[in-house]
Amino acid sequence: MNDAIHQSPPPLRKKPLDTVVKLALMVFFGSFALIWGGMYLSRPDRSIPPYSIGAQEGTAVSVHVPAWTSDTEIETLVERFRRVGRETRNFGPMKIRPTTPDDPAGRYRRITIYIFTHDAWAEAPILHKFLTGEDQEVRDGFKRALRGFYQLTETEEEGRIGPMVDGPDSAATAAYARQLFKQTMVGHP
């Protein structure tokens, strides 16, 4: 009898999880996996500085980058535009609408990209005034505020850092503006 009193109770068996609880846990952890996967797959390209399209009129596009963007980072962005222009001529993934949508030879036959660190210069009214030349003060300010430039035509491409200078580059202008490249496109019509 003494053995019956001191004998421990049989171990309790764990109940298996209910189907509803299993489903809830799968949804919970699955949603985290989907969110993480989506964030990983849609992460921004860190090899170029962040930018936004300020305005686009015809073949002209104005781009805004943060004020702390260095010349080296702007040069990297110009080089990325150059690579896209040479390889695919499809600037759509870079958030630019087609510049020559009705041209049967291509949707981006010609493009001119102006890069600014002050977002006001990248707005549509300013770009329009610059392109039409209706306000000389805006046109001059636009050229001075420019931080980077990329132009692609059917036969030529050009990239610059710094403001647009009137006349040829010189030793005096090399301190704040320089041409990265200007060359004829080979293999494009």
C-alpha positions as CSV (number, residue, x, y, z in Angstrom):
1,M,0.0,0.0,0.0
2,N,2.8,2.2,0.8
3,D,3.9,1.9,-2.8
4,A,0.6,3.2,-4.1
5,I,0.9,6.4,-2.1
6,H,4.4,7.2,-3.2
7,Q,4.0,6.3,-6.8
8,S,4.1,9.3,-9.1
9,P,1.2,10.0,-11.4
10,P,1.6,8.8,-15.0
11,P,3.2,11.5,-17.3
12,L,0.7,13.7,-19.0
13,R,0.6,13.4,-22.7
14,K,0.7,16.6,-24.7
15,K,-2.2,17.3,-26.8
16,P,-1.4,17.9,-30.5
17,L,-2.1,21.4,-31.7
18,D,-5.5,22.1,-33.1
19,T,-5.8,22.5,-36.9
20,V,-6.9,26.1,-36.5
21,V,-3.9,26.9,-34.3
22,K,-1.6,25.3,-36.9
23,L,-3.2,27.3,-39.6
24,A,-2.9,30.5,-37.7
25,L,0.8,29.9,-37.0
26,M,1.5,29.1,-40.7
27,V,-0.2,32.4,-41.7
28,F,1.7,34.3,-39.0
29,F,5.1,33.1,-40.0
30,G,4.3,32.9,-43.7
31,S,3.3,36.6,-43.7
32,F,6.7,37.5,-42.2
33,A,8.5,35.4,-44.8
34,L,6.5,37.1,-47.6
35,I,7.2,40.6,-46.2
36,W,10.9,39.9,-45.8
37,G,11.1,38.3,-49.3
38,G,9.3,41.3,-50.9
39,M,11.5,43.8,-49.1
40,Y,14.6,41.9,-50.2
41,L,13.5,41.6,-53.8
42,S,12.3,45.3,-54.1
43,R,15.2,46.9,-52.3
44,P,16.6,50.0,-53.9
45,D,19.8,49.9,-55.9
46,R,22.5,51.0,-53.5
47,S,25.2,51.4,-56.1
48,I,23.7,54.8,-57.2
49,P,22.4,57.6,-55.1
50,P,18.7,57.9,-54.5
51,Y,16.9,60.1,-57.0
52,S,13.5,61.1,-58.1
53,I,12.1,62.3,-61.4
54,G,11.1,66.0,-60.9
55,A,9.7,66.7,-64.4
56,Q,9.7,65.4,-67.9
57,E,8.9,67.4,-71.0
58,G,9.5,65.8,-74.4
59,T,13.1,64.4,-74.4
60,A,14.1,66.5,-71.4
61,V,14.0,65.0,-67.9
62,S,14.9,66.8,-64.6
63,V,16.1,64.6,-61.8
64,H,16.5,65.5,-58.1
65,V,19.1,63.9,-55.8
66,P,19.5,64.7,-52.1
67,A,21.5,67.8,-51.2
68,W,24.3,65.7,-49.5
69,T,25.0,63.8,-52.8
70,S,28.7,64.1,-53.7
71,D,30.1,64.7,-57.1
72,T,31.4,61.1,-57.1
73,E,27.9,59.8,-56.5
74,I,26.4,62.0,-59.2
75,E,29.1,60.7,-61.5
76,T,28.0,57.1,-60.7
77,L,24.4,58.1,-61.5
78,V,25.5,59.6,-64.9
79,E,27.5,56.4,-65.6
80,R,24.5,54.3,-64.9
81,F,22.4,56.4,-67.3
82,R,25.2,55.9,-69.8
83,R,25.3,52.1,-69.3
84,V,21.5,51.9,-69.8
85,G,21.8,54.1,-72.9
86,R,24.5,51.9,-74.4
87,E,23.0,48.5,-73.5
88,T,19.3,48.7,-73.8
89,R,18.1,52.3,-74.4
90,N,15.3,51.5,-72.0
91,F,15.1,54.0,-69.2
92,G,11.7,52.7,-68.1
93,P,13.2,50.8,-65.1
94,M,14.9,54.0,-64.1
95,K,11.5,55.7,-63.7
96,I,11.6,57.7,-66.9
97,R,8.7,57.7,-69.3
98,P,9.4,57.2,-73.0
99,T,10.9,60.3,-74.5
100,T,10.2,59.4,-78.1
101,P,7.1,57.2,-77.7
102,D,5.9,57.5,-81.4
103,D,9.3,56.8,-82.9
104,P,9.3,53.3,-84.5
105,A,13.0,53.0,-84.0
106,G,12.8,53.2,-80.2
107,R,11.0,54.8,-77.3
108,Y,14.2,56.5,-76.0
109,R,16.0,57.6,-79.2
110,R,16.9,61.0,-77.6
111,I,17.0,61.9,-74.0
112,T,18.6,64.7,-72.0
113,I,18.8,64.4,-68.2
114,Y,19.5,67.3,-65.9
115,I,20.5,66.4,-62.3
116,F,19.9,68.8,-59.4
117,T,20.3,68.7,-55.6
118,H,17.7,71.4,-55.0
119,D,14.3,70.1,-55.8
120,A,12.8,73.4,-56.9
121,W,15.0,73.4,-60.1
122,A,13.7,69.9,-61.0
123,E,10.0,71.0,-61.1
124,A,8.0,71.1,-64.3
125,P,7.5,74.9,-64.6
126,I,11.2,75.6,-64.2
127,L,12.1,72.9,-66.8
128,H,9.5,74.4,-69.2
129,K,10.9,77.9,-68.8
130,F,14.4,76.6,-69.4
131,L,13.4,74.7,-72.5
132,T,11.4,77.6,-74.0
133,G,13.9,80.3,-73.0
134,E,11.0,82.6,-72.0
135,D,12.8,83.7,-68.8
136,Q,16.5,84.4,-69.2
137,E,17.1,84.6,-65.4
138,V,15.5,81.2,-64.9
139,R,17.6,79.9,-67.8
140,D,20.9,81.2,-66.3
141,G,19.9,80.0,-62.8
142,F,19.1,76.5,-64.2
143,K,22.5,76.2,-65.8
144,R,24.2,77.3,-62.6
145,A,22.2,75.0,-60.3
146,L,22.9,71.9,-62.4
147,R,25.0,69.2,-60.7
148,G,25.0,66.6,-63.5
149,F,24.0,66.1,-67.1
150,Y,23.5,63.2,-69.4
151,Q,22.5,63.5,-73.1
152,L,21.9,60.7,-75.6
153,T,21.0,61.2,-79.2
154,E,20.9,58.8,-82.2
155,T,24.6,59.3,-82.8
156,E,26.3,60.8,-79.7
157,E,26.3,60.7,-75.9
158,E,27.6,63.2,-73.4
159,G,28.0,63.3,-69.6
160,R,29.0,66.1,-67.3
161,I,29.5,67.0,-63.7
162,G,28.7,70.5,-62.4
163,P,27.0,73.4,-63.9
164,M,26.7,74.1,-67.7
165,V,29.5,76.4,-68.8
166,D,29.2,78.7,-71.7
167,G,32.1,78.1,-74.0
168,P,34.8,75.4,-73.9
169,D,36.1,73.8,-70.7
170,S,39.2,75.5,-69.2
171,A,41.5,75.1,-66.2
172,A,39.4,77.6,-64.4
173,T,36.1,75.7,-64.9
174,A,37.7,72.3,-64.1
175,A,37.4,73.1,-60.4
176,Y,33.6,73.0,-60.4
177,A,32.6,71.5,-63.8
178,R,34.0,68.8,-66.0
179,Q,33.1,66.7,-68.9
180,L,33.0,63.0,-68.1
181,F,32.6,61.8,-71.7
182,K,31.5,62.9,-75.1
183,Q,31.6,60.4,-77.9
184,T,30.0,59.0,-80.9
185,M,27.7,56.0,-80.4
186,V,29.0,53.0,-82.3
187,G,26.5,50.4,-83.5
188,H,23.4,52.5,-83.1
189,P,21.5,54.0,-86.1
